[in-house]
Amino acid sequence: MSKFKNKEKRTVPQPPSGSLSDIVFMLLFFFMVTTTMRETESKVMVRLPEASEIAKLERKDLTSYINIGTPIRSLQGQFGNDSRIQLNDSFKTVDEIRDFIAAERDAMSEADRSFMTVAIKADENTRMGIVTDVKQELRKCSALKIMYTARKGE
Amino acid sequence: MGKKTPEINSSSTADMAFLLLCFFMMTTTMDQDKGLQRRLPPMPDPNQKAEDQKVNRRNIIVVKINSADRLFAGTEPMDVSQLKDKIKEFLSNPANDPSLPEREEKEIEGFGPCMVSKGVISLQNDRGTSYQAYIAVQNELVKAVNELRDEFAIANFGQIYMKCDEDQQKIIREAVPQNISEAEPKDVSKK
């Protein structure tokens, strides 16, 4: 029987786990740096249209987002399923875009203001009417750099 | 030196780090926003009388999208897939067709004289046009310009536009301008 006992004792040596935490911390820092917290909760359903000639957005911190789409399921009872504009955290009307842009502009430093971009995230089934209204409003508050957010297609 | 401070048990740091790691992995959004960048025309000054922008007729191509997402470019209805070639032909005008836009010799800094097309694409849409169709058309317009830029870049710098350096890109942008005008919205049907 001693034969068997000997075999049981010969176990595989444990791999050194001292550096495990270092590895994990490294990963952790990577994710902490790359992460961008979702500041706003999306209240509209947006399925972006497809485009092939898309360019990357350069400065994320200088971008304001305007979401346009139908309200999410749980809010449809309250707001209906017509396309709505969402700014920050709530539904807004076209006229309120002006205040929104002014507030966003105020939050930026003087030098960066001219680089401000407004990203229009509209659902692919939105009618152009509402988008045109938004565009006109943006022109009125001279936020002229815009981007139609799209996803890579083809 | 009295008592030695006992060493803190560090075997659980990995666990804690894992927990944090999981949290950040869940909340992270790696997707970068991408899209078509555009510059809106500034609002016309209300005090200033709208001066007649006399753009030669041959220099303008009107691209219209109606509420049923049908496309109309220049003088004929067409499919989105045909639009790119139409625009390319319009902007390049290889045979100096008098019905296509004129080309003007322009002195470009750091490059020299170059024939620059004066063509302008005017994009008009209805309020009922779907956003998807609009973006598809915009995309085709950008694609046409990008292809022309690539052609120009290969002919003059031996590589595509994206591979050129900053100065070259600037020259190319001047030689092949992207003149897309998003017209003032028109009240087609007021309800």
Chai-1 contact restraints between the chains, C-beta under 6 A:
chainA,res_idxA,chainB,res_idxB,connection_type,confidence,min_distance_angstrom,max_distance_angstrom,comment,restraint_id
A,L20,B,A14,contact,1.0,0.0,6.0,A-B,restraint_1
A,S21,B,T13,contact,1.0,0.0,6.0,A-B,restraint_2
A,S21,B,A14,contact,1.0,0.0,6.0,A-B,restraint_3
A,S21,B,A17,contact,1.0,0.0,6.0,A-B,restraint_4
A,V24,B,A14,contact,1.0,0.0,6.0,A-B,restraint_5
A,V24,B,A17,contact,1.0,0.0,6.0,A-B,restraint_6
A,V24,B,F18,contact,1.0,0.0,6.0,A-B,restraint_7
A,V24,B,L21,contact,1.0,0.0,6.0,A-B,restraint_8
A,F25,B,A17,contact,1.0,0.0,6.0,A-B,restraint_9
A,L27,B,L21,contact,1.0,0.0,6.0,A-B,restraint_10
A,L28,B,A17,contact,1.0,0.0,6.0,A-B,restraint_11
A,L28,B,L20,contact,1.0,0.0,6.0,A-B,restraint_12
A,L28,B,L21,contact,1.0,0.0,6.0,A-B,restraint_13
A,F31,B,F24,contact,1.0,0.0,6.0,A-B,restraint_14
A,F31,B,M25,contact,1.0,0.0,6.0,A-B,restraint_15
A,F31,B,T28,contact,1.0,0.0,6.0,A-B,restraint_16
A,M32,B,F24,contact,1.0,0.0,6.0,A-B,restraint_17
A,T35,B,F24,contact,1.0,0.0,6.0,A-B,restraint_18
A,T35,B,T28,contact,1.0,0.0,6.0,A-B,restraint_19
A,T36,B,T29,contact,1.0,0.0,6.0,A-B,restraint_20
A,P49,B,Q132,contact,1.0,0.0,6.0,A-B,restraint_21
A,P49,B,I135,contact,1.0,0.0,6.0,A-B,restraint_22
A,A51,B,L36,contact,1.0,0.0,6.0,A-B,restraint_23
A,A51,B,I135,contact,1.0,0.0,6.0,A-B,restraint_24
A,A51,B,N139,contact,1.0,0.0,6.0,A-B,restraint_25
A,E53,B,N139,contact,1.0,0.0,6.0,A-B,restraint_26
A,E53,B,V142,contact,1.0,0.0,6.0,A-B,restraint_27
A,E53,B,K143,contact,1.0,0.0,6.0,A-B,restraint_28
A,E53,B,N146,contact,1.0,0.0,6.0,A-B,restraint_29
A,I54,B,K34,contact,1.0,0.0,6.0,A-B,restraint_30
A,I54,B,G35,contact,1.0,0.0,6.0,A-B,restraint_31
A,A55,B,Q37,contact,1.0,0.0,6.0,A-B,restraint_32
A,K56,B,Q32,contact,1.0,0.0,6.0,A-B,restraint_33
A,K56,B,K34,contact,1.0,0.0,6.0,A-B,restraint_34
A,L57,B,D33,contact,1.0,0.0,6.0,A-B,restraint_35
A,A119,B,D33,contact,1.0,0.0,6.0,A-B,restraint_36
A,A122,B,Y131,contact,1.0,0.0,6.0,A-B,restraint_37
A,E124,B,Y131,contact,1.0,0.0,6.0,A-B,restraint_38
A,E124,B,Q132,contact,1.0,0.0,6.0,A-B,restraint_39
A,T126,B,Y131,contact,1.0,0.0,6.0,A-B,restraint_40
A,R127,B,G128,contact,1.0,0.0,6.0,A-B,restraint_41
A,M128,B,N125,contact,1.0,0.0,6.0,A-B,restraint_42
A,M128,B,R127,contact,1.0,0.0,6.0,A-B,restraint_43
A,M128,B,T129,contact,1.0,0.0,6.0,A-B,restraint_44
A,M128,B,Y134,contact,1.0,0.0,6.0,A-B,restraint_45
A,G129,B,R127,contact,1.0,0.0,6.0,A-B,restraint_46
A,T132,B,P185,contact,1.0,0.0,6.0,A-B,restraint_47
A,R139,B,L40,contact,1.0,0.0,6.0,A-B,restraint_48
A,R139,B,M43,contact,1.0,0.0,6.0,A-B,restraint_49
A,K140,B,M43,contact,1.0,0.0,6.0,A-B,restraint_50
A,L144,B,R39,contact,1.0,0.0,6.0,A-B,restraint_51
A,L144,B,L40,contact,1.0,0.0,6.0,A-B,restraint_52
A,I146,B,R38,contact,1.0,0.0,6.0,A-B,restraint_53
A,I146,B,L40,contact,1.0,0.0,6.0,A-B,restraint_54
A,M147,B,G35,contact,1.0,0.0,6.0,A-B,restraint_55
A,M147,B,Q37,contact,1.0,0.0,6.0,A-B,restraint_56
A,Y148,B,G35,contact,1.0,0.0,6.0,A-B,restraint_57
A,Y148,B,L36,contact,1.0,0.0,6.0,A-B,restraint_58
A,Y148,B,I135,contact,1.0,0.0,6.0,A-B,restraint_59
A,T149,B,D33,contact,1.0,0.0,6.0,A-B,restraint_60
A,T149,B,G35,contact,1.0,0.0,6.0,A-B,restraint_61
A,A150,B,G35,contact,1.0,0.0,6.0,A-B,restraint_62
A,A150,B,I135,contact,1.0,0.0,6.0,A-B,restraint_63
